[in-house]
Amino acid sequence: MRDLILKSLVIGLIAISCSSVEISELERIEHLNAESYPQKWELVKMTGSIANQPASTGTDMAWQEYYVLFADGNFIKSRTHENTTGEEIGTYTFKPSSDTNYLELSYKYDSELIGNCSSEPMEFLILDDSNMLVATWWACDGPGLFYKRVE
């Protein structure tokens, strides 16, 4: 009888643990894929392309930029660098997976505003554990770019 109670307790704890992981993951997804639009994601931290360089924030970053995601699947990316602002438009898709959730951004035109590891007019941003979007450009010697939802 004692073994049965112990097994039941272990199974119950595993079920509760799995449920809390699923809820946590759902909360992260909802943070990105919420019903409130437009969503503005602002660049809040930038690192260099070389490991262990200090991060810059605010006006110390090389440029300022943000994404605005609209409910219809379109987005705008805006970057201000040396008092010049450029904008690009495209469509986005939220891609949930078992190990990483990310945004796939497809641009209408090729542009210097696109930071990626290929020649395609696309970007990929990973939703990390702290609900920040992190650009994957970092994986191929680009800067580390970290975005926080501000609206």
N, C-alpha and C positions, 0 to 999 in steps of 0.2 A: 504494500500500500504506500509506504514511504517513497519508494522508487517512482511510483506512478505520480505522486504529488510533485516530486522533484522534476520529473520529465515535463509535466504540465506547466510548472513554473518556468522552466527553461524555454519551452516553446512559446509561452506567453511573452516573455522578455524579448525573444527574437522577433516576434510579431510586432511588438511595440516599437522596437528599434527600427525595423524596416519601415513601419508606418511613419515614424518621425523623419526618416531620410527622405521618403517620398514626399511628405508635406514640405520639407525644406526645399527640395528640388522644385516643387510646384510653386512655392513662394518666389524662388529665383526667376522662374519662367514668367510668372505673372508680372514681376517687376519690369520685364522687357516687353512682354506681350499683353500689356494691360489694356483696358478699354479707354483710358484717357489719352486722347490725341489732340493736338500734336505732341510728340515727345521731343524734348531738346536734350541732346547729349553733348556736353561741353568737355573739351580737352582740359584736364586739370593737372596732368603730370606728364613730363617728357623725360626720357633718358636717352643717352647717347647710344650709338650702335656698338660700342665697346663695353664689355662686361665690367661691372663694378664702378662705373662712372656715377657721380652723384646725380640725382634727379633734379630737374628744375620745375618750378611751378609758377603760376601767375604770369606777371610781366617778364619774368626771367626766362620764359620759354622762347625758343627760336621763332615761333609763330603762335597765333591764337586760332582756334577753329572749333566748329561744332557741326553736328548733324541734327536735322529736324526730320523725324519720322512721322508720316501722315497715315491716317487710318486706311487709306486706299492702297497702301503698299508703295507709295512714292516717297522719295526723300530729297532733301537738299543738303549739300555739304558746303560750308563756307569757311574760307581761310583768310586771315589777315596777316600779311607779312610785309614789314617795312612800309606801313601806311597804304598798302594796296590790298584790296579785298577781291578775291575770286570766288565764284560759286559754280557748282556743278549739280546736275540733277540725275536721278535714276530711279530704279525700283529696288526694293529690299524684300528678302524672304527670311523669316526666322526659321532656323534649322535646329530643332532639338535632336539630341542623340544620347546614347547611353552614357558617354563619358564627357561630352562637352556640348554646350549650347552656344550657338553662334548666329550672327547675322551675316547673310551673304548680300553684298551691295553690288548691283550691276549698274554701271554708268552708261548713259546714252552715247557719250563721246570719250575718246582718250583725253587725258588731261594730266598736267603736272600735279594736280591735287590728289591724284590717286596714288596711294602708298601700298604697294604689294610686292610679291615675289615673282611675278610673271609679267608678261606683256599684255595680258588680257585687261580690259577696262572693268576690273572687279576688285573688291576688297572683302576681307573677312575679319570680323570682330568677334572675339570670344567673350561671353559673359562669364566673368570669374566669380569666385566664392563671395567676394565683397560687393557684388552687384555692380561692378564696373565693366565697361566694355574695353577690351584690350586689343589693339591692332596686331595682326599677325605679321606685319611688315618686319617686326623685330627678328623674326626667325631667319631672315636673309640679310642681315647687317643694316636694316633700316633702324630708325629710332624706336624706342619703346613709347607708345602713345596710349594713355589711359584716360578714358572718358567717364564722366559721372552724369547721371540723369539730373537735370536741374529744373525741368518742367514736366 
